[in-house]
Amino acid sequence: MKTNQDSLQRFVFENTPVRGNLVNLTQTFQQALQKQHLPKGLRRALGELMAASALLSATLKMHGALVLQIQSKGPLKLLVVECSSNLDGGIKIRATAKWTGEIGDQINDEHTLFELVDHGHFMITLDPKDGGQAYQGIVPLEGDSISAVLENYMLRSEQIDTKIWLCCDGESAAGMLIQKLPETMNQVTQTEELIGHDLETWNRVGYLASTVTDDELLNLPTETLLTRLFNEEDVRLFEASETGFSCSCTRENVANMLRMLGDEEITSIIEEQGKIEVNCDFCNHLYTFDKVDATQLMVTEALLITSPGIH
Ligand SMILES: [Zn+2]
């Protein structure tokens, strides 16, 4: 049994534009998926996406939400991972999947993500909570791994050289990211010699990092892993950020969603079923609105409609 705490840790290679981070999610992964019955392949894919969301949000230093989505027209419809970061660098993750049919029908435990995807797209959404501009990028789902899709995305859309390793054994998810910051982001004046030196460092570090195994990512403590991989390099490791599972759903949000259905729809569901039940896709929490609750939803809407100008 693994005893490692979940962790997300940034590191830099001193005096070079190369930086990285490592993530290991066990409790977060298990809590996020404990109420969802998923085929094994999708469970592993969600684990990898969770690790990826933590790695990417650590590079952004953003206060807000980073959402990674895979959409497809195949048996798999949607994978969503949302990673929210606080001002202190701590992160909260939630995740969900949608597919057609039953497990064992079109989707079984042996299927890998890419066997279930047709006309797939990968989408990344940044939703800053500090007033910054929201951003959405979308690319075709090409390549044969989630890490390859993300590396292509980072190079094409962000022009940042990035290498990512992800793994998930169904119990834990883990990953490592390294990046070479663009020359313009360096404080020092760039000479050709220095640029050549940076490139050499990037190639060397990339090669050393590529020797990492899934077993090492999943089971070694961060410091041990960094020493093993980059023994000769001058690596500075930062404090770990707190990571965990958390779902941001609220009864109020669900009520707002129901209000958008309109009085007619609400009335018809109540007449048919006597109550309205909504399950959160992420945490599976059940929100129930009985006849009285439902009437209040409609009364509120009626008040809003009849009282323009009153807020
Ligand atoms: Zn929820």
Residues whose N, C-alpha, C, O or C-beta is under 5 A from the ligand:
A	BS01	ZN	C247 C249 C280 F282 C283 N284 H285
